[in-house]
Amino acid sequence: MNLESPKVTVAKSAGYIFNQLVDIKNFEKLMPENIAKFEVIDENCFEFGLKGMPEIKLVKKEMVEPSKIVLGAASSKLPFTLVANINEVAAEQSEVQLNFEGDFNPMMAMMIKGPIGKFIETLATNMNKL
């Protein structure tokens, strides 16, 4: 299952956005309003929970400065990645798009497609809060 957020334009350089996203505690600023839990485990891992959804632990998997950050599920029960693609369009302007890729059975994919799509759209829209 692959989902993409809309591309969001942020009035910051790609380097700035990259550095903000590398510091995982900043993901709390991107979370939707219905967040029930956000906890930094260490500099590479955080856990969050939304009301009515199971808690998810994300770990930094890959970083390509200043254009890409890959987060992945810490648990192999729900294998997925969340990729932030950052494209600098001007000195102080960047486009950010989030891609979610998960390997789920068709029933699970059908159940989570809507909530996950809305979630990554919210994360992308909140990039301006960084």
MDTraj code that builds the backbone (N, CA, C; nanometers):
import mdtraj as md
import numpy as np

residues = "MET ASN LEU GLU SER PRO LYS VAL THR VAL ALA LYS SER ALA GLY TYR ILE PHE ASN GLN LEU VAL ASP ILE LYS ASN PHE GLU LYS LEU MET PRO GLU ASN ILE ALA LYS PHE GLU VAL ILE ASP GLU ASN CYS PHE GLU PHE GLY LEU LYS GLY MET PRO GLU ILE LYS LEU VAL LYS LYS GLU MET VAL GLU PRO SER LYS ILE VAL LEU GLY ALA ALA SER SER LYS LEU PRO PHE THR LEU VAL ALA ASN ILE ASN GLU VAL ALA ALA GLU GLN SER GLU VAL GLN LEU ASN PHE GLU GLY ASP PHE ASN PRO MET MET ALA MET MET ILE LYS GLY PRO ILE GLY LYS PHE ILE GLU THR LEU ALA THR ASN MET ASN LYS LEU".split()
xyz = np.array([
    [0.0848, -0.1173, 0.0000],
    [0.0000, 0.0000, 0.0000],
    [0.0893, 0.1236, 0.0000],
    [0.0689, 0.2108, -0.0961],
    [0.1452, 0.3349, -0.1060],
    [0.0501, 0.4536, -0.1000],
    [0.0826, 0.5495, -0.0140],
    [0.0034, 0.6723, -0.0027],
    [0.0981, 0.7911, -0.0083],
    [0.0537, 0.8991, -0.0717],
    [0.1335, 1.0213, -0.0786],
    [0.0538, 1.1368, -0.0217],
    [0.1233, 1.2227, 0.0529],
    [0.0603, 1.3462, 0.0997],
    [0.0639, 1.4456, -0.0159],
    [-0.0164, 1.5503, -0.0081],
    [0.0003, 1.6577, -0.1063],
    [0.1367, 1.7230, -0.0855],
    [0.1935, 1.7800, -0.1917],
    [0.3178, 1.8563, -0.1763],
    [0.2841, 1.9863, -0.1055],
    [0.3646, 2.0200, -0.0058],
    [0.3430, 2.1407, 0.0733],
    [0.4633, 2.2318, 0.0560],
    [0.4365, 2.3591, 0.0296],
    [0.5443, 2.4565, 0.0180],
    [0.5672, 2.5223, 0.1529],
    [0.6942, 2.5239, 0.1962],
    [0.7322, 2.5797, 0.3258],
    [0.8340, 2.6913, 0.3009],
    [0.8168, 2.8026, 0.3694],
    [0.9059, 2.9183, 0.3509],
    [1.0344, 2.9030, 0.4319],
    [1.1015, 2.7910, 0.4110],
    [1.2291, 2.7609, 0.4774],
    [1.3167, 2.6853, 0.3785],
    [1.4482, 2.6892, 0.4001],
    [1.5400, 2.6155, 0.3133],
    [1.5259, 2.4653, 0.3366],
    [1.5692, 2.3861, 0.2394],
    [1.5659, 2.2404, 0.2526],
    [1.6524, 2.1963, 0.3707],
    [1.7675, 2.2617, 0.3880],
    [1.8555, 2.2282, 0.5003],
    [1.7880, 2.2498, 0.6338],
    [1.7127, 2.3597, 0.6461],
    [1.6419, 2.3892, 0.7709],
    [1.5366, 2.2810, 0.7982],
    [1.4553, 2.2499, 0.6987],
    [1.3503, 2.1483, 0.7156],
    [1.4138, 2.0139, 0.7517],
    [1.5203, 1.9766, 0.6804],
    [1.5897, 1.8509, 0.7084],
    [1.6359, 1.8463, 0.8541],
    [1.7021, 1.9523, 0.9001],
    [1.7524, 1.9553, 1.0378],
    [1.6402, 1.9497, 1.1404],
    [1.5270, 2.0123, 1.1096],
    [1.4133, 2.0061, 1.2011],
    [1.3571, 1.8640, 1.2098],
    [1.3509, 1.7941, 1.0955],
    [1.2950, 1.6593, 1.0943],
    [1.3925, 1.5550, 1.1502],
    [1.5213, 1.5798, 1.1397],
    [1.6201, 1.4888, 1.1986],
    [1.6065, 1.4872, 1.3510],
    [1.5709, 1.6021, 1.4089],
    [1.5478, 1.6115, 1.5530],
    [1.4057, 1.5623, 1.5791],
    [1.3927, 1.4349, 1.6131],
    [1.2611, 1.3712, 1.6153],
    [1.1614, 1.4320, 1.7138],
    [1.2102, 1.5043, 1.8145],
    [1.1132, 1.5649, 1.9066],
    [1.0261, 1.6677, 1.8331],
    [1.0740, 1.7198, 1.7188],
    [0.9958, 1.8156, 1.6407],
    [0.8747, 1.7532, 1.5728],
    [0.8692, 1.6205, 1.5656],
    [0.7514, 1.5564, 1.5057],
    [0.6262, 1.5826, 1.5891],
    [0.6446, 1.6124, 1.7162],
    [0.5282, 1.6433, 1.8004],
    [0.4542, 1.7658, 1.7477],
    [0.5286, 1.8625, 1.6906],
    [0.4664, 1.9831, 1.6339],
    [0.3823, 1.9519, 1.5112],
    [0.4112, 1.8403, 1.4452],
    [0.3418, 1.8036, 1.3219],
    [0.2177, 1.7183, 1.3452],
    [0.2047, 1.6651, 1.4649],
    [0.0978, 1.5705, 1.4946],
    [-0.0407, 1.6360, 1.4894],
    [-0.1417, 1.5552, 1.4560],
    [-0.2798, 1.6072, 1.4559],
    [-0.3253, 1.6436, 1.5970],
    [-0.4347, 1.7178, 1.6040],
    [-0.4870, 1.7631, 1.7335],
    [-0.5334, 1.6479, 1.8215],
    [-0.5737, 1.5357, 1.7599],
    [-0.6274, 1.4247, 1.8391],
    [-0.5184, 1.3306, 1.8902],
    [-0.3971, 1.3827, 1.9086],
    [-0.2882, 1.2989, 1.9593],
    [-0.3126, 1.2670, 2.1075],
    [-0.2966, 1.1395, 2.1411],
    [-0.3178, 1.0967, 2.2794],
    [-0.1857, 1.0769, 2.3519],
    [-0.0774, 1.0498, 2.2744],
    [0.0523, 1.0237, 2.3359],
    [0.1625, 1.0614, 2.2383],
    [0.2690, 1.1217, 2.2900],
    [0.3912, 1.1441, 2.2120],
    [0.5075, 1.1328, 2.3084],
    [0.5972, 1.0384, 2.2820],
    [0.7091, 1.0156, 2.3719],
    [0.8364, 0.9897, 2.2916],
    [0.9407, 1.0680, 2.3188],
    [1.0713, 1.0451, 2.2570],
    [1.1408, 0.9349, 2.3348],
    [1.1791, 0.8278, 2.2660],
    [1.2471, 0.7147, 2.3286],
    [1.3980, 0.7444, 2.3353],
    [1.4563, 0.7842, 2.2227],
    [1.5957, 0.8289, 2.2146],
    [1.6078, 0.9172, 2.0907],
    [1.7308, 0.9547, 2.0520],
    [1.7429, 1.0502, 1.9414],
    [1.7032, 0.9919, 1.8062],
    [1.6803, 0.8601, 1.8003],
    [1.6426, 0.7949, 1.6751],
    [1.5028, 0.7346, 1.6756],
    [1.4308, 0.7480, 1.7857],
    [1.3046, 0.6754, 1.7987],
    [1.2025, 0.7538, 1.8803],
    [1.0770, 0.7506, 1.8340],
    [0.9677, 0.8066, 1.9134],
    [0.8438, 0.7207, 1.8976],
    [0.7537, 0.7359, 1.9934],
    [0.6290, 0.6605, 1.9947],
    [0.5146, 0.7597, 2.0050],
    [0.4090, 0.7333, 1.9286],
    [0.2927, 0.8206, 1.9374],
    [0.1652, 0.7392, 1.9287],
    [0.0591, 0.7983, 1.9779],
    [-0.0712, 0.7346, 1.9707],
    [-0.1774, 0.8376, 1.9414],
    [-0.2680, 0.8029, 1.8543],
    [-0.3838, 0.8879, 1.8248],
    [-0.5049, 0.8216, 1.8869],
    [-0.6012, 0.9024, 1.9262],
    [-0.7222, 0.8476, 1.9879],
    [-0.7870, 0.7464, 1.8940],
    [-0.8164, 0.6284, 1.9474],
    [-0.8830, 0.5248, 1.8693],
    [-0.7908, 0.4430, 1.7800],
    [-0.6587, 0.4665, 1.7880],
    [-0.5633, 0.3920, 1.7052],
    [-0.4570, 0.3309, 1.7968],
    [-0.3944, 0.2209, 1.7535],
    [-0.2867, 0.1639, 1.8358],
    [-0.1646, 0.2561, 1.8363],
    [-0.0842, 0.2472, 1.9421],
    [0.0377, 0.3283, 1.9482],
    [0.1395, 0.2745, 1.8482],
    [0.2147, 0.3671, 1.7887],
    [0.3125, 0.3321, 1.6853],
    [0.4480, 0.3871, 1.7249],
    [0.5501, 0.3029, 1.7101],
    [0.6867, 0.3442, 1.7390],
    [0.7608, 0.3572, 1.6059],
    [0.8200, 0.4758, 1.5816],
    [0.8938, 0.5019, 1.4592],
    [1.0422, 0.5202, 1.4889],
    [1.1258, 0.4674, 1.3993],
    [1.2708, 0.4736, 1.4131],
    [1.3293, 0.5337, 1.2858],
    [1.4313, 0.6216, 1.3019],
    [1.5024, 0.6738, 1.1846],
    [1.5762, 0.5600, 1.1173],
    [1.5547, 0.5434, 0.9873],
    [1.6178, 0.4344, 0.9123],
    [1.7257, 0.4866, 0.8180],
    [1.7013, 0.6040, 0.7568],
    [1.7928, 0.6546, 0.6548],
    [1.7809, 0.8062, 0.6488],
    [1.8952, 0.8718, 0.6217],
    [1.8946, 1.0173, 0.6045],
    [1.9850, 1.0523, 0.4876],
    [1.9332, 1.1342, 0.3952],
    [2.0113, 1.1845, 0.2832],
    [1.9989, 1.3368, 0.2880],
    [2.1015, 1.4008, 0.3453],
    [2.0952, 1.5461, 0.3658],
    [2.1053, 1.6183, 0.2323],
    [2.0249, 1.7193, 0.2055],
    [1.9110, 1.7711, 0.2823],
    [1.7768, 1.7309, 0.2232],
    [1.7713, 1.6167, 0.1528],
    [1.6533, 1.5903, 0.0711],
    [1.5615, 1.4777, 0.1161],
    [1.6062, 1.3927, 0.2098],
    [1.5240, 1.2751, 0.2389],
    [1.5496, 1.2224, 0.3792],
    [1.4410, 1.1878, 0.4480],
    [1.4483, 1.1213, 0.5775],
    [1.3494, 1.0051, 0.5735],
    [1.3974, 0.8877, 0.6124],
    [1.3126, 0.7683, 0.6127],
    [1.2939, 0.7227, 0.7571],
    [1.1682, 0.7131, 0.7972],
    [1.1320, 0.6566, 0.9276],
    [1.0635, 0.5234, 0.9017],
    [1.0856, 0.4281, 0.9899],
    [1.0219, 0.2986, 0.9736],
    [0.9620, 0.2511, 1.1036],
    [0.8703, 0.1573, 1.0917],
    [0.8084, 0.0994, 1.2112],
    [0.9119, 0.0193, 1.2884],
    [0.9130, 0.0362, 1.4192],
    [1.0059, -0.0384, 1.5036],
    [0.9616, -0.1836, 1.5180],
    [0.8338, -0.2103, 1.4962],
    [0.7785, -0.3443, 1.5094],
    [0.7636, -0.4091, 1.3720],
    [0.7963, -0.5376, 1.3633],
    [0.7798, -0.6073, 1.2351],
    [0.6358, -0.6534, 1.2130],
    [0.5490, -0.6347, 1.3136],
    [0.4087, -0.6740, 1.2999],
    [0.3370, -0.5881, 1.1956],
    [0.3717, -0.4587, 1.1905],
    [0.3151, -0.3679, 1.0912],
    [0.4304, -0.3040, 1.0136],
    [0.4823, -0.3731, 0.9125],
    [0.5985, -0.3205, 0.8409],
    [0.5607, -0.2043, 0.7480],
    [0.6175, -0.0868, 0.7752],
    [0.5932, 0.0277, 0.6881],
    [0.7059, 0.1294, 0.7023],
    [0.7137, 0.2185, 0.6041],
    [0.8071, 0.3305, 0.6111],
    [0.7316, 0.4592, 0.5825],
    [0.7828, 0.5665, 0.6404],
    [0.7323, 0.7011, 0.6154],
    [0.8522, 0.7824, 0.5677],
    [0.8446, 0.8300, 0.4437],
    [0.9559, 0.9008, 0.3823],
    [0.9189, 1.0476, 0.3637],
    [1.0051, 1.1353, 0.4140],
    [0.9894, 1.2795, 0.3909],
    [1.0846, 1.3174, 0.2782],
    [1.0280, 1.3608, 0.1654],
    [1.1080, 1.4085, 0.0527],
    [1.1059, 1.5607, 0.0545],
    [1.2241, 1.6212, 0.0578],
    [1.2378, 1.7664, 0.0688],
    [1.3068, 1.8162, -0.0578],
    [1.2430, 1.9104, -0.1250],
    [1.2980, 1.9644, -0.2487],
    [1.3075, 2.1163, -0.2379],
    [1.4293, 2.1693, -0.2419],
    [1.4460, 2.3147, -0.2331],
    [1.4111, 2.3767, -0.3680],
    [1.3139, 2.4686, -0.3688],
    [1.2722, 2.5338, -0.4933],
    [1.3284, 2.6752, -0.5050],
    [1.3711, 2.7330, -0.3932],
    [1.4346, 2.8650, -0.3896],
    [1.5186, 2.8694, -0.2620],
    [1.5937, 2.9784, -0.2435],
    [1.6837, 2.9885, -0.1276],
    [1.6106, 2.9669, 0.0042],
    [1.4953, 3.0232, 0.0194],
    [1.4189, 3.0083, 0.1442],
    [1.2799, 2.9496, 0.1167],
    [1.2740, 2.8522, 0.0267],
    [1.1462, 2.7894, -0.0043],
    [1.1686, 2.6435, -0.0439],
    [1.0934, 2.5548, 0.0189],
    [1.1071, 2.4113, -0.0081],
    [0.9698, 2.3485, -0.0263],
    [0.9686, 2.2392, -0.1015],
    [0.8495, 2.1562, -0.1130],
    [0.8750, 2.0293, -0.0333],
    [0.7750, 1.9888, 0.0444],
    [0.7869, 1.8670, 0.1236],
    [0.6699, 1.7764, 0.0877],
    [0.7007, 1.6494, 0.0656],
    [0.5967, 1.5503, 0.0411],
    [0.6288, 1.4264, 0.1227],
    [0.5274, 1.3709, 0.1864],
    [0.5449, 1.2494, 0.2653],
    [0.4892, 1.1303, 0.1879],
    [0.5628, 1.0211, 0.1901],
    [0.5195, 0.8965, 0.1265],
    [0.5127, 0.7874, 0.2321],
    [0.4014, 0.7178, 0.2350],
    [0.3812, 0.6061, 0.3272],
    [0.3787, 0.4792, 0.2437],
    [0.4593, 0.3816, 0.2818],
    [0.4611, 0.2545, 0.2111],
    [0.4546, 0.1430, 0.3127],
    [0.3530, 0.0598, 0.3011],
    [0.3359, -0.0485, 0.3967],
    [0.2980, -0.1777, 0.3288],
    [0.3333, -0.2871, 0.3924],
    [0.3038, -0.4201, 0.3407],
    [0.1965, -0.4823, 0.4299],
    [0.0713, -0.4654, 0.3886],
    [-0.0416, -0.5111, 0.4688],
    [-0.1292, -0.6051, 0.3879],
    [-0.2004, -0.6928, 0.4593],
    [-0.2962, -0.7762, 0.3880],
    [-0.4111, -0.6881, 0.3397],
    [-0.4857, -0.7313, 0.2391],
    [-0.5903, -0.6455, 0.1802],
    [-0.6940, -0.5940, 0.2806],
    [-0.7324, -0.6769, 0.3771],
    [-0.8322, -0.6348, 0.4770],
    [-0.7763, -0.5213, 0.5637],
    [-0.6521, -0.5386, 0.6120],
    [-0.5879, -0.4362, 0.6937],
    [-0.5693, -0.3077, 0.6123],
    [-0.5251, -0.3221, 0.4887],
    [-0.5026, -0.2061, 0.4023],
    [-0.6311, -0.1258, 0.3852],
    [-0.7415, -0.1963, 0.3658],
    [-0.8703, -0.1297, 0.3478],
    [-0.9095, -0.0523, 0.4746],
    [-0.8818, -0.1099, 0.5912],
    [-0.9206, -0.0467, 0.7179],
    [-0.8355, 0.0765, 0.7499],
    [-0.7066, 0.0733, 0.7165],
    [-0.6187, 0.1819, 0.7602],
    [-0.5904, 0.2868, 0.6530],
    [-0.6310, 0.2624, 0.5285],
    [-0.5995, 0.3549, 0.4195],
    [-0.6503, 0.4961, 0.4482],
    [-0.7750, 0.5089, 0.4888],
    [-0.8333, 0.6407, 0.5171],
    [-0.7636, 0.7124, 0.6317],
    [-0.7555, 0.6486, 0.7495],
    [-0.6891, 0.7152, 0.8625],
    [-0.5428, 0.7499, 0.8365],
    [-0.4677, 0.6607, 0.7710],
    [-0.3263, 0.6873, 0.7441],
    [-0.3130, 0.7998, 0.6414],
    [-0.3977, 0.7993, 0.5399],
    [-0.3950, 0.9067, 0.4396],
    [-0.4196, 1.0426, 0.5030],
    [-0.5182, 1.0484, 0.5911],
    [-0.5492, 1.1732, 0.6607],
    [-0.4329, 1.2129, 0.7534],
    [-0.3714, 1.1148, 0.8182],
    [-0.2610, 1.1400, 0.9097],
    [-0.1416, 1.2021, 0.8366],
    [-0.0988, 1.1422, 0.7247],
    [0.0189, 1.1966, 0.6554],
    [-0.0123, 1.3319, 0.5921],
    [-0.1388, 1.3519, 0.5528],
    [-0.1783, 1.4833, 0.5009],
    [-0.1660, 1.5895, 0.6108],
    [-0.2066, 1.5553, 0.7326],
    [-0.1945, 1.6476, 0.8464],
    [-0.0483, 1.6764, 0.8780],
    [0.0365, 1.5720, 0.8792],
    [0.1788, 1.5930, 0.9042],
    [0.2378, 1.6900, 0.8022],
    [0.2043, 1.6698, 0.6748],
    [0.2582, 1.7562, 0.5694],
    [0.2066, 1.8993, 0.5845],
    [0.0780, 1.9136, 0.6099],
    [0.0183, 2.0466, 0.6245],
    [0.0818, 2.1212, 0.7407],
    [0.1194, 2.0496, 0.8463],
    [0.1778, 2.1130, 0.9658],
    [0.3261, 2.1438, 0.9509],
    [0.3869, 2.1139, 0.8366],
    [0.5302, 2.1449, 0.8160],
    [0.5595, 2.2926, 0.8389],
    [0.4620, 2.3774, 0.8130],
    [0.4814, 2.5215, 0.8343],
    [0.4996, 2.5576, 0.9815],
    [0.4705, 2.4646, 1.0721],
    [0.4866, 2.4902, 1.2165],
    [0.6308, 2.4727, 1.2634],
    [0.7162, 2.4190, 1.1754],
    [0.8563, 2.3946, 1.2151],
    [0.9356, 2.5235, 1.2223],
])
top = md.Topology()
chain = top.add_chain()
for i, resn in enumerate(residues, 1):
    res = top.add_residue(resn, chain, resSeq=i)
    for name in ("N", "CA", "C"):
        top.add_atom(name, md.element.get_by_symbol(name[0]), res)
traj = md.Trajectory(xyz[None], top)
